[in-house]
């Protein structure tokens, strides 16, 4: 681990689109994520002839390049894709449960050299507590983060 980080190599697929509807792009994002994409995002861009467009970017493992490319070509107006290998630096990840006044919440920890650098309440855990308690999701997030920090002092 260089500098205490974990690393891996992933592939980024990208295409520029100026003739796809937002509804189609949203549905395509869902399909890409369901098919194993690690992340999908849209970046607003300006294309030739001063057309507004979107750059559609997908991160994936090498084994997913072909099936995800197939989705992109089938579901969008893309005629071509760019691919690039990317090395990522990552924090080690660990999950813990913390006790809050709204029940037990799962938090994701990001560690470097065994030290906690990031704390992020897990969305589904917070949403379930919010629905059960009737309290705002934001309040559940804050309670989970505070509970973790209190427990580690």
VEXGU-418888 format. One line per 2 residues: number of its first residue (from 1); their letters; for each residue y, x, z of N, C-alpha, C. Coordinates in Angstrom, 2 decimals, padded with zeros to 5 digits. Atoms other than C-alpha are relative to their C-alpha. Layout:
# VEXGU-418888
NUM = a = Y,X,Z,Y,X,Z,Y,X,Z | ... .
***
This chain:
# VEXGU-418888
1 = xx = -001.19,000.84,000.00,000.00,000.00,000.00,001.24,000.88,000.00 | -001.22,-000.81,000.03,003.20,001.75,-001.14,001.05,-000.58,000.95 .
3 = xx = -001.05,000.44,-000.91,005.76,001.56,001.64,-000.41,-001.14,000.90 | 000.47,001.08,-000.86,003.58,-000.89,003.55,-000.12,-001.34,-000.70 .
5 = xx = 000.12,001.25,000.76,003.55,-003.51,000.79,-001.36,-000.08,-000.67 | 001.16,000.22,000.85,000.57,-005.02,-000.97,000.52,-000.06,-001.44 .
7 = xx = -000.40,000.11,001.40,000.63,-004.87,-004.78,-001.09,-000.71,-000.79 | 000.94,000.52,000.99,-000.99,-006.69,-007.65,000.70,000.00,-001.35 .
9 = xx = -000.56,000.06,001.35,-000.50,-006.99,-011.39,-000.26,-001.39,-000.55 | 000.09,001.33,000.59,000.19,-010.32,-013.05,000.61,000.04,-001.39 .
11 = xx = -000.58,000.11,001.34,001.20,-011.47,-016.52,001.08,-001.06,000.02 | -001.04,001.01,000.19,004.44,-013.24,-017.36,-000.05,-000.45,-001.46 .
13 = xx = -000.09,000.63,001.32,004.36,-015.61,-020.34,001.39,-000.63,-000.08 | -001.32,000.60,000.16,007.74,-016.68,-021.74,000.18,-000.51,-001.41 .
15 = xx = -000.40,000.53,001.30,009.08,-018.79,-024.56,001.36,-000.65,000.15 | -001.30,000.66,000.03,012.54,-020.05,-025.50,-000.13,-001.30,-000.78 .
17 = xx = 000.12,001.32,000.62,012.82,-023.74,-026.36,001.36,-000.67,-000.07 | -001.25,000.75,000.11,015.74,-025.75,-027.70,-000.23,-001.41,-000.55 .
19 = xx = 000.29,001.31,000.58,013.96,-028.88,-028.86,-001.10,-000.75,000.75 | 000.99,000.70,-000.84,011.76,-030.06,-025.97,000.73,-000.85,001.03 .
21 = xx = -000.65,000.89,-000.96,012.65,-033.00,-023.76,-000.31,000.43,001.43 | 000.24,-000.34,-001.41,013.01,-032.51,-020.00,-001.26,-000.67,000.56 .
23 = xx = 001.21,000.70,-000.49,010.25,-035.08,-019.40,-001.25,000.76,-000.41 | 001.15,-000.76,000.50,007.80,-033.10,-021.55,-000.12,001.32,000.76 .
25 = xx = 000.03,-001.28,-000.71,008.79,-029.83,-019.87,-000.48,-000.17,001.44 | 000.46,000.26,-001.37,008.30,-031.32,-016.39,-001.50,-000.23,000.06 .
27 = xx = 001.44,000.26,000.05,004.85,-032.59,-017.33,-000.77,001.27,-000.32 | 000.64,-001.27,000.34,004.01,-029.21,-018.85,-000.08,000.89,001.23 .
29 = xx = 000.02,-000.79,-001.24,004.98,-027.49,-015.60,-001.16,-000.45,000.89 | 001.09,000.53,-000.83,002.58,-029.77,-013.71,-001.36,000.46,-000.53 .
31 = xx = 001.28,-000.40,000.60,-000.25,-028.98,-016.16,-000.25,001.49,000.19 | 000.15,-001.45,-000.17,000.36,-025.23,-015.97,-000.39,000.34,001.44 .
33 = xx = 000.32,-000.26,-001.40,000.31,-025.23,-012.17,-001.41,-000.49,000.34 | 001.36,000.53,-000.25,-002.82,-027.42,-012.10,-001.06,000.88,-000.63 .
35 = xx = 000.96,-000.85,000.70,-004.50,-024.98,-014.51,-000.05,001.43,000.55 | 000.11,-001.30,-000.64,-003.90,-021.98,-012.25,001.19,000.92,-000.11 .
37 = xx = -001.20,-000.85,000.03,-000.40,-020.67,-012.97,000.43,000.30,001.44 | -000.48,-000.38,-001.33,000.94,-018.76,-009.97,001.40,-000.53,000.25 .
39 = xx = -001.36,000.52,-000.10,004.50,-019.89,-010.68,000.46,-000.38,-001.40 | -000.59,000.47,001.26,006.42,-021.72,-013.40,001.46,-000.29,000.29 .
41 = xx = -001.42,000.32,-000.19,010.20,-021.88,-013.83,000.71,-000.08,-001.34 | -000.85,000.20,001.17,012.92,-022.80,-016.28,001.34,000.68,000.24 .
43 = xx = -001.31,-000.64,-000.07,016.07,-020.79,-016.99,000.85,-000.54,-001.15 | -000.86,000.47,001.09,018.97,-022.35,-018.93,000.51,001.19,-000.82 .
45 = xx = -000.45,-001.08,000.90,019.89,-020.22,-021.96,000.78,-000.61,-001.16 | -000.65,000.40,001.25,022.01,-020.36,-025.11,-000.75,000.68,-001.13 .
47 = xx = 000.80,-000.51,001.11,020.14,-019.93,-028.37,000.86,000.08,-001.27 | -000.73,-000.12,001.26,021.07,-019.35,-032.00,000.64,-001.33,-000.38 .
49 = xx = -000.78,001.17,000.43,023.49,-021.78,-033.62,000.66,-000.70,001.19 | -000.67,000.47,-001.21,025.01,-022.17,-030.12,-000.69,-001.21,000.64 .
51 = xx = 000.77,001.10,-000.58,022.23,-024.52,-029.01,-000.35,000.31,001.45 | 000.51,-000.19,-001.36,021.55,-024.99,-025.31,-001.52,-000.07,-000.04 .
53 = xx = 001.46,-000.01,-000.04,017.94,-024.26,-024.49,-000.49,000.37,001.38 | 000.63,-000.37,-001.26,015.54,-023.29,-021.77,-001.03,001.09,-000.29 .
55 = xx = 001.09,-000.98,000.05,013.39,-020.23,-021.22,-001.03,-000.48,001.01 | 001.12,000.43,-000.84,010.03,-021.35,-019.85,-000.81,001.25,000.33 .
57 = xx = 000.71,-001.19,-000.48,008.40,-018.62,-017.74,-001.18,-000.41,000.86 | 001.23,000.28,-000.73,004.89,-018.58,-016.30,-000.56,001.31,000.52 .
59 = xx = 000.73,-001.14,-000.56,003.27,-016.07,-013.94,-001.45,-000.39,000.17 | 001.41,000.32,-000.13,-000.50,-015.86,-014.02,-000.85,001.26,000.11 .
61 = xx = 000.98,-001.07,000.00,-003.56,-013.71,-013.47,-000.43,000.23,-001.45 | 000.39,-000.35,001.37,-004.89,-011.93,-016.59,-001.02,-000.99,-000.57 .
63 = xx = 001.04,000.91,000.47,-007.87,-014.30,-016.82,000.56,-001.36,-000.42 | -000.58,001.31,000.30,-005.51,-017.29,-017.12,000.93,000.04,-001.21 .
65 = xx = -000.96,-000.10,001.10,-003.40,-015.99,-020.03,-000.37,-000.95,-001.14 | 000.37,000.83,001.16,-005.36,-017.70,-022.81,000.04,-001.50,000.30 .
67 = xx = -000.08,001.44,-000.25,-005.85,-021.11,-021.16,001.43,-000.50,000.22 | -001.38,000.44,-000.21,-002.19,-021.24,-020.09,000.80,000.08,-001.30 .
69 = xx = -000.64,-000.06,001.32,-001.02,-020.10,-023.55,-000.39,-001.23,-000.81 | 000.44,001.20,000.72,-003.12,-022.93,-024.99,000.80,-001.23,000.44 .
71 = xx = -000.80,001.13,-000.50,-001.28,-025.42,-022.75,001.42,000.08,-000.56 | -001.37,-000.15,000.50,002.11,-024.01,-023.76,000.11,-000.37,-001.47 .
73 = xx = -000.06,000.33,001.42,001.33,-024.25,-027.47,-000.31,-001.47,-000.27 | 000.38,001.39,000.21,-000.26,-027.69,-027.17,001.06,-000.98,000.51 .
75 = xx = -000.88,000.96,-000.68,002.32,-029.30,-024.86,001.49,000.17,-000.29 | -001.43,-000.21,000.30,005.63,-027.76,-026.01,000.18,000.23,-001.49 .
77 = xx = -000.30,-000.28,001.41,007.34,-026.97,-029.30,-000.02,001.49,-000.31 | 000.03,-001.46,000.17,006.71,-023.23,-028.88,-000.80,000.41,-001.23 .
79 = xx = 000.71,-000.63,001.11,005.73,-021.19,-031.93,-000.46,001.40,000.36 | 000.38,-001.34,-000.43,005.37,-017.95,-030.00,000.27,000.19,001.48 .
81 = xx = -000.15,-000.33,-001.42,005.10,-016.46,-026.52,000.16,001.51,000.14 | -000.08,-001.40,-000.39,006.15,-013.15,-025.04,-000.91,000.19,001.22 .
83 = xx = 000.80,-000.30,-001.19,003.78,-011.52,-022.55,000.41,001.36,000.53 | -000.35,-001.25,-000.65,004.46,-008.77,-020.06,-000.80,000.14,001.28 .
85 = xx = 000.69,-000.30,-001.25,002.42,-007.14,-017.32,001.04,000.38,001.04 | -000.97,-000.23,-001.07,004.30,-007.06,-014.02,-000.75,000.41,001.26 .
87 = xx = 000.55,-000.39,-001.29,003.46,-005.20,-010.82,000.89,-000.63,001.07 | -000.75,000.64,-001.08,004.47,-007.19,-007.75,-000.20,000.75,001.31 .
89 = xx = 000.09,-000.44,-001.39,005.23,-005.92,-004.27,-000.03,-001.26,000.83 | 000.15,001.22,-000.79,004.11,-008.46,-001.70,-000.15,000.36,001.48 .
91 = xx = 000.28,-000.12,-001.41,004.12,-008.89,002.02,-001.43,-000.48,000.26 | 001.29,000.52,-000.45,000.74,-009.28,003.70,000.25,-001.40,000.55 .
93 = xx = -000.20,001.39,-000.44,000.28,-012.99,004.44,-001.05,-000.41,001.02 | 000.89,000.52,-001.04,-001.20,-014.66,007.47,000.52,-001.37,000.42 .
95 = xx = -000.38,001.34,-000.43,-001.20,-018.26,008.68,-000.31,-000.16,001.48 | 000.18,000.31,-001.43,-000.77,-019.37,012.29,000.47,-001.42,000.25 .
97 = xx = -000.46,001.33,-000.42,-000.30,-022.68,014.04,000.92,000.17,001.20 | -000.92,000.00,-001.14,002.60,-023.29,016.39,000.10,-001.41,000.55 .
99 = xx = -000.14,001.30,-000.66,003.03,-026.09,018.90,001.47,-000.39,000.02 | -001.36,000.53,-000.03,006.15,-028.22,018.47,-000.05,-001.38,000.66 .
101 = xx = -000.05,001.35,-000.56,007.31,-031.50,019.98,-000.48,-001.05,-000.99 | 000.49,000.91,001.04,006.14,-033.06,016.69,-001.47,000.23,-000.32 .
103 = xx = 001.40,-000.32,000.23,002.63,-031.65,016.91,-000.15,001.43,-000.50 | 000.30,-001.35,000.46,000.96,-028.53,015.63,000.42,000.16,-001.47 .
105 = xx = -000.49,-000.27,001.35,002.57,-027.01,012.51,-000.52,001.37,-000.43 | 000.44,-001.28,000.56,001.17,-024.27,010.27,001.20,000.74,-000.55 .
107 = xx = -001.05,-000.84,000.56,003.51,-021.39,009.49,-000.66,001.16,-000.74 | 000.46,-001.16,000.77,003.05,-018.65,006.90,000.84,001.19,000.45 .
109 = xx = -000.67,-001.22,-000.42,003.88,-015.15,008.08,-000.11,001.04,-001.09 | -000.01,-001.13,000.91,004.86,-012.27,005.83,000.16,001.26,000.83 .
111 = xx = 000.00,-001.21,-000.82,004.07,-008.87,007.35,000.12,001.26,-000.84 | -000.07,-001.34,000.58,004.96,-005.29,006.48,-000.36,000.96,001.13 .
113 = xx = 000.48,-000.94,-001.02,003.09,-002.58,008.38,-000.29,-000.71,001.33 | 000.38,000.74,-001.19,001.88,-005.25,010.82,001.15,-000.71,000.69 .
115 = xx = -001.17,000.65,-000.61,005.42,-006.45,011.64,000.40,-001.23,-000.80 | -000.41,001.24,000.67,006.52,-010.01,010.87,001.40,000.19,-000.59 .
117 = xx = -001.26,-000.12,000.73,009.29,-009.92,008.24,000.52,-001.39,-000.39 | -000.35,001.35,000.43,009.23,-013.57,007.09,-000.83,-001.03,000.76 .
119 = xx = 000.70,001.14,-000.60,008.30,-016.88,008.74,000.39,-001.22,-000.81 | -000.28,001.18,000.80,007.98,-019.99,006.60,-000.95,-001.14,000.40 .
121 = xx = 000.85,001.16,-000.29,006.72,-023.38,007.84,-000.63,-000.51,-001.29 | 000.70,000.53,001.17,004.13,-024.81,005.46,000.44,-001.44,-000.27 .
123 = xx = -000.55,001.30,000.38,005.47,-027.81,003.57,-000.90,-001.16,000.37 | 000.88,001.15,-000.24,002.41,-030.07,003.79,-000.17,-000.29,001.48 .
125 = xx = 000.11,000.16,-001.45,002.06,-029.48,007.52,001.25,-000.67,000.55 | -001.27,000.58,-000.44,005.75,-030.29,008.04,000.14,-001.44,-000.49 .
127 = xx = -000.12,001.36,000.54,005.61,-033.33,005.78,-000.86,-000.97,000.80 | 000.88,000.88,-000.79,002.65,-034.77,007.69,000.62,-000.31,001.36 .
129 = xx = -000.63,000.21,-001.31,004.47,-034.28,011.01,001.23,-000.89,-000.14 | -001.18,000.83,000.23,007.63,-035.83,009.55,-000.39,-001.46,-000.20 .
131 = xx = 000.45,001.38,000.25,005.76,-038.90,008.29,-000.54,-000.64,001.28 | 000.60,000.53,-001.23,003.89,-039.30,011.58,001.07,-000.30,001.06 .
133 = xx = -001.01,000.15,-001.04,006.97,-038.86,013.78,001.21,-000.83,-000.43 | -001.19,000.69,000.49,009.57,-040.50,011.54,001.25,000.86,000.04 .
135 = xx = -001.14,-000.92,-000.09,011.81,-037.45,011.99,000.24,000.67,-001.35 | -000.30,-000.66,001.28,013.59,-035.68,009.11,-000.80,001.28,-000.18 .
137 = xx = 000.77,-001.19,000.35,011.62,-032.96,007.36,000.74,001.27,000.43 | -000.82,-001.15,-000.38,014.48,-030.50,007.97,-000.15,000.32,001.48 .
139 = xx = 000.15,-000.18,-001.45,014.15,-031.02,011.73,-001.37,000.59,000.35 | 001.35,-000.52,-000.23,010.41,-030.32,011.59,-000.04,001.49,-000.37 .
141 = xx = -000.07,-001.41,000.41,011.03,-027.05,009.68,000.67,000.83,001.09 | -000.74,-000.74,-001.03,013.58,-025.95,012.28,-000.82,000.13,001.27 .
143 = xx = 000.80,-000.03,-001.22,011.27,-026.85,015.16,-001.15,000.99,-000.13 | 001.13,-000.92,000.20,008.36,-024.89,013.66,000.47,001.45,000.03 .
145 = xx = -000.53,-001.37,000.01,010.47,-021.79,013.03,000.40,000.42,001.41 | -000.40,-000.30,-001.37,011.97,-021.95,016.53,-001.21,000.20,000.90 .
147 = xx = 001.21,-000.12,-000.83,008.52,-022.44,018.10,-000.68,001.34,-000.23 | 000.60,-001.31,000.27,007.21,-019.34,016.36,000.80,001.10,000.71 .
149 = xx = -000.84,-001.05,-000.59,010.16,-017.22,017.52,-000.07,-000.02,001.53 | 000.16,000.08,-001.46,009.87,-018.51,021.11,-001.32,000.61,000.45 .
151 = xx = 001.34,-000.48,-000.38,006.16,-017.68,021.16,-000.15,001.52,-000.14 | 000.14,-001.44,000.25,006.73,-014.10,019.98,000.99,000.85,000.80 .
153 = x = -000.96,-000.78,-000.81,009.48,-013.10,022.40,-000.67,000.69,001.12 .
***
